[in-house]
Amino acid sequence: MRITLLPMLDRQMQALLRIGAAIIALAAITALISPSTLAGALGLPLDLDAAKFLWVIRISAGLLLPLAGFMTLAAAFFPERALRQSGALMIAFALILAFLLVIAPTPWVWGRIACIALALLFTLLYLKALRARLRHR
């Protein structure tokens, strides 16, 4: 039975990494093309120095694109142990993102709430996949 469960658990982690990569890439591309759209969805104020603030959003997007690429490569080529480690790393990333969005001094708008919910959902899904993997060791 162990032989049949391991590939299924690997596929579960691979699917999570690919879906997460697509979401991060979509957010990063949106931030590069139209940073004010992302700022508005997250409730970030543009009243101080909008031009500089929008460039900060673009730079952040530029940092997220390699993460999305790494996640895609991990899903495609990493062995089982590295997939588990990538999942653990993504749990930390998602929790940090959720925490920063919760403590952000901005209004509670739909985009902020959706990002927090998505980060927590991915945290739970990664935990479920890792827990299932540990259970079938």
N, C-alpha and C positions, 0 to 999 in steps of 0.2 A: 504494500500500500504506500510506503514511503516514496517509491519511485514515481508513482502517479501524482502525488501531492506536490512535490517540489516544483515541477514545471508550472503547475497552476499558480502556486504562490509567487513564483518568479514573474509570471505573466501579469499577475495582479499589481505587483510593484512597478513593472514596466509600463503598464497602462496608466497608473497614477502619475509616474514621471512624465509620460508623454502628454497627458491632459494638462498637468500643471505647467509644463513647458509652453503649451499652446496658449494658455491663459496669460502667463507672464509675458510671452512674446507679443500677444495682442495688446496688453496694457502698455508695454514699452513702445510699440509702434504708434499707438494712439498718443502717448506722451511726446514722442518725437515729432509727429505730424501736427498735433494740435494740443499743446500742453495746457492751454486754458480750459479745454474740455475736461481733461482729467482733473485739473485743479477745482473746477466748478462741481464736478461729481463728488469729489472728496470734501467739499466745503472749505477748501483752502483759500484764505483771503488774498486778494491781489491788490490791496490798498497801499502797501508800503512802497515797493519798487517793482512793479509788475514785470518789467523787461528782465531784470536780474532774476526774479523768482521763477519766471518761465524757463530761463536757461538752467537753473538748478534742477527743475523737473526734467528737462531734456538730458542733462548729464546723468541723472539717476536712471533714466530710461536706457541710456547707453551702457550703464553698468548692469542693468537687468537682462539685456539681450544675450551677453555671454552665459549668464546663468541658464537661460532657456536653452541655449545651444548645448551646454554641458548636460542638462537633464535629458535632452534628446539623445545625445551620444551615450549617456549612461544606460538609458533604456535599451538602446540597440546593441551595445557591445560589452557591457560590464558583466562579469560572472556573478553568481548568486551572492557571494559574501559582499562584494562591492555594491550590489543593489541594496542590500540591507543597510549598509553604511550610508549610502545616498539617501535612503528613506529616513534614517535617523537625522541626517543633516537637514533634510527638508522639513522635518518636524520642528527643529530649532528655528529655521527660517520663518516658517508659517506662524509660530508662536510669537516671535519677535515682531513680525509685521502686525499681527493682531494686537499685541500689547501697545505698540507705538500708535496705532490708529485709535485705540481706546483712550490713551492719555493725551492725544493731540488736542490742543486748545482751539478747536474749530467746532462749528455747529454740527449737530447730528443730522446729516443729510443721507439720502438713499444710497449714494455711492459709498460713503464711509461705512454704513451699516452692512451693505452687501459685501464689501471687501473683508470686513471683520468676520462675517458669517462664512465666507468662502475660505478664509485662512483657517478658521476653526474646523470647518468641514474637512479640509485636506489634512489637518492635524489628526483628526479622528480616523480618517481613512488610512493614513500612513501607519498609525498605531495599530489599527486592526490588521493590516497586512503584516506588520512586524510581529505582532502577537500570534497570529496564525502560523507564521514561520517558526517561531520558538516552540509552539505547541507540538509541531510535527517534526521536531529534531530527533 
